[in-house]
């Protein structure tokens, strides 16, 4: 099996022991044998007595090695130490706990000057399986010729591939090495190695009895300080039971026995894991002593509980019971007495400390100088260590049950009680608030009614005032409207009058313009008629001169005609400058249509044109007698003009001169131009 493991290591590391030359060891390494006193002390140890064996902490299937089987003590002698020129010195490989080790010395220091460096190393670490680790506590000493002057150093370390060597670079100054530490130029180094199989689930034994006795004499004060600080911290944490004794007692008495039993009981595995987690520190050298003390304390509590339950102990009631068959830990006795006892000084000081060996005098034991007095002191120290472990375990169980169970249940009960009180208080406050709100509501209702009545009265007053103002305003508006209507009527009358006046003025202006136009037309027609008459007369005269008439009446008629033509137009109704204006005369009535006639008529009013007609016009030879002159308005005046005799008065040449059937020209009175 060993060869198979070696082959596996060789395959994993890729190395071969045959091809690799082992380093040459320096000096002589030997196993330090146990003295008869050591063998006697191993059997007399108070922490390893058979009567305190534990069926609870020690698994029946755990057949692994015991701490004394994992312990080794060796002596290394280096001759001619002052004459060596090597940088490092290596001891022979030795076996402890199934692992191979060696000691490494740097005579001139490792990375330091003027110091001696010492290390404990794992041999062939590169050939071990991946993930390996060795947890060990070891002590290395450089022996002086005076054993009390020897130099000791202790440490605790978990070795692994990255940290396969551990020790001290400045173990001691080189100047002191030659001061009694070399005898016959030989340096003697002693090493004690304790491999530890740690168990995180429960307290475990760590140290060989002989090695523990040496460490107890050195570190007992430190261990006691650790336990005392923990117990003091938990004691202060439990002071709430003294401060709230009455309430806590009421709470406890109100719980039924079955619930009390459950609250006072805790699973053993939880407590054991908590103890290991609390006290075991891989970087603290005193952790192994503390763990040994706790292990011994648990064994004592278990033995005391077993004897008490079997009736072998009378009068001494244990405070903590370990029931290994049920794997539980429980508090026993009156809970209030337990809390009072826990709140007192839990770990009293040792009464006979004055006769104890000083802690730094452990070199006497390490040097092997033991007498009966020191043997009694060592035994007393081991008993003290076991007592510290028992007290610490009891305080841990007590504080755990009080903090994790009783205080939680008590706080929950107090919270429920406070909640009930708050609910009741809130109910009372709500009830009082409802009564107050009801009274306030009645008051507000009455106040609201008064306010409503007041608002209604105010509203009615405002309405009356508003109605009065509206009535007054309406009256004012009616008066304004009447005044406005009156003014509008007056304005309409004035406007109508103005329009009538303007119409009258326009009518008068139109009439004046029409009269003026008629006057201009009459003047034009008169000028045209005069010119036509003159032209006709001249033609008649010419014709008469060419054809002299045979009848006298003709000449007389012509003479009359010429005389009439020479006569000025005095008979025309031409308005004078000082006479009445034509605008004041009414407009002439429309003329009747002319009678059918062959002669040319030019109508004009007779009142406007009254020309004398020759009396002998009708007696002209070859012509019919001229009709009598009509002096009525609108009558026509016939002029004796022969058609065709005057080229200027041809038929249709002038709208105002029309030929008649008698061969004369008619001038119609009152005909406007166009």
Buried (B, 14 or more C-beta within 10 A) or exposed (E): EEEEEEEEBBEEBEBEEEEEEEEEBBBEBEEEEEEEEBEEBBEBBBBBEEEBEBEBBBEEEEEEEEBBEBBBBBBBBBBEBEEBEEEBBBBBBBEBBEBBBBBBBBBBBBEEEEBBBBBBBBBBBEBBEEEBEBBBBBBBBBBBEEBEBBBBBBBBBBBBEEEBBBBBBBBBEEEBBEEEBBEEEBBBBBBBBBBBBBBEEBBBBBBBBBBBBBBBBBBBBBBBEBBBEBBBEBBEBBEBBEEBEEBBBEBBEEBEEEEBEBBBBBEBEEBBBBBBEBBBBEEBBBBBBBBBBBBBBBBBBBBBBBBBBEEEBEEEEBBBBBBBEEEBBBBBBEBBEBBEBBBEEBBEEBEEEEEBBEBEBBBBBBBEEBEEEBBEBBBBBBEBBBBBBBBBBBBBBBBBBBBBBBBEBBEEBBEEEEEEEEEEEEEEEEEEEEEEEEEEEEEEEEEEEEEEEEEEEEEEEEEEEEEEEEEEEEEEEEEEEEEEEEEEEEEEEEEEEEEEEEEEEEEEEEBBEBBEEBBEBBEEBBEBBBEBBEBBBEBBBEBBEEEEBEEEBBBBBBEBBBEBBEEEEEEBBBEEEEEEEBBEEEEBEEBEEBEEBEBBBBBBBBBBBBBEBBEBBBBBEEBEEBBEBEEEBBBBBBBBBBBEEBEEBEEEEBEBBBBBEBBBBBBBBBBEEE
